[in-house]
Amino acid sequence: MGERAEQTRGLYDYLNWRGDLSFESIPPCEVDSLILSMLSYIDFSGVVPEEFPKGKSPALLSVTRSYLRAQQGTIKSIGLIIPKETVTLLARASKTARFGLARPVCFVNRICDEEQKQFSAVTFLLPGGDTFVTFRGTDDTLVGWKENFNMSFMHPVPAQTEALLYLEEIARQTEGRLYVGGHSKGGNLAVYAAAKASEDTKERIAAVYNNDGPGFDKDFIESEAYLSVSDRVHTLVPQSSVVGMLLEHEERYTVVKSTTTGLLQHNGLTWAVMGGSFIHLDEVDAESRLIDSSLKRWLSEIEPSERERFVDDLFDALSSTNAKTLSELNADKKKIVKAWSAMDNEARAQLLRCISLVLGKKNIKQTKTEKE
C-alpha cells in the first residue's frame, strides 16, 4: 500500500519534499533538471533580459511575481501542446528555497520563418555557483514544428547552431560547474550544444539532461564530439515514449514511470517521482518499441530528398491557411480542411502513414471503433 502511494508522487510532491534544501547543500538531480526544463516554456519576455546582468539579478521568486503581475490576473495561452500547469509549476517552485533563490538570466526567444528556426533558452544561476542552462522544446509555432521535421534530413538545424552559441556565451560569462538540459526538442539541443562545445566549456559540464527529446543520426552518435561527453549525458524517456525514441539513441537511456498513457506521457508533469529521482523501469513498453521500430523502418524507406519534399509540401499547405501556430489551426477547423485540400495525394498518404505509426495500431483501431 505504501509503495503504491509512492509511485503516484510527481513534481509537486518533490517540491514539497525537497523544496527547503538549497542547491548549495544538494546539487541538481534529474528531477531538478526536468523542473527547470519545464520552466523554459514560460515566456519571460519583459521580466528576464536577454543580456547577462552586470550586477546581481532578481531571484526566481521576484521574477515570478513580476511575470504574474504582467499577466494582470489572466494567464495568456502558452500554446496548444504546452501544459497549462507549467505556470502553476513556476508559481510553486518559486516559493521554495531550492528554486526561489535561483536567478533566471539571459532569456531569448528567436523565431524566424525564413530560417525555419524556433529557438528559446533561459539560464538559472544557482546558489553556490553552479549554472543550469535550459533549452525550450517545440512551442506552438508552425515553424518550430517544421524545424523538428527538418531534423530527419538536415544537420544541424538552426536551433542546434543557436544552442551552441548560447551555451558558449553563458560559459564565457560564468564560472563553476555547468549543467545543461531541456525537454523534448530542448533535450536534443542540450546534447548537441554540449557535444559541440569548446574543450574549456566541456571540462566544466557536470551533466547533460535530455528529457524525452529526439535523438540524432548515426554519424553524430558515433562522432568524437558526442563521445567526449556521452558519459555525462542522461537521456530520460517515459515508458510509452514516442518523441524521445525518434532517430538514433545509442546512448544509455533511462525509462521513467508515468501516471498517464500514450503520447500524454510526453508531459513531464506526469512523470512519477520517488525521493530524489524518478521511478525507473527496466524498459519502454511493447507499444513504444513497436512504434519506434515502425517509424525507423518508414524513415529508412524514404530518401532524405524525399523527406525534405514531404516536409516542404506539408508545411506549404499549412502556411496557405495564414496560420502561424497550432492554436490558430485548432481554433478554426476550416483552416485544417484548407491545408488538407492544398496537399497532393502523395503528401497526404505519407502524412496518414506517419500519424498511424505515431498513434500506434491499437489507438487507430480504437479511434475507428469509437467513430462507428
Secondary structure, 3 states (H helix, E strand, C coil): CHHHHHHCCCHHHHHHHHCCCCCCCCCCCHHHHHHHHHHCCCCCCCCCCCCCCCCCCCCHHHHHHHHHHHCCCCCCCCCCCCCCHHHHHHHHHHCCHHHHCCEEEEEEEEEECCCCEEEEEEEEECCCCCEEEEECCCCCEHHHHHHHHHCCCCCCCHHHHHHHHHHHHHHHHCCCCEEEEEECHHHHHHHHHHHHCCHHHHHHEEEEEEECCCCECHHHHCCHHHHCCHHHEEEEEECCCCHHHCCECCCCEEEECECCCHHHHHCHHHECEECCEECEECCCCHHHHHHHHHHHHHHHCCCHHHHHHHHHHHHHHHHCCCCCEHHHHHHCHHHHHHHHHHCCHHHHHHHHHHHHHHHCHHHHHHHHHHHC
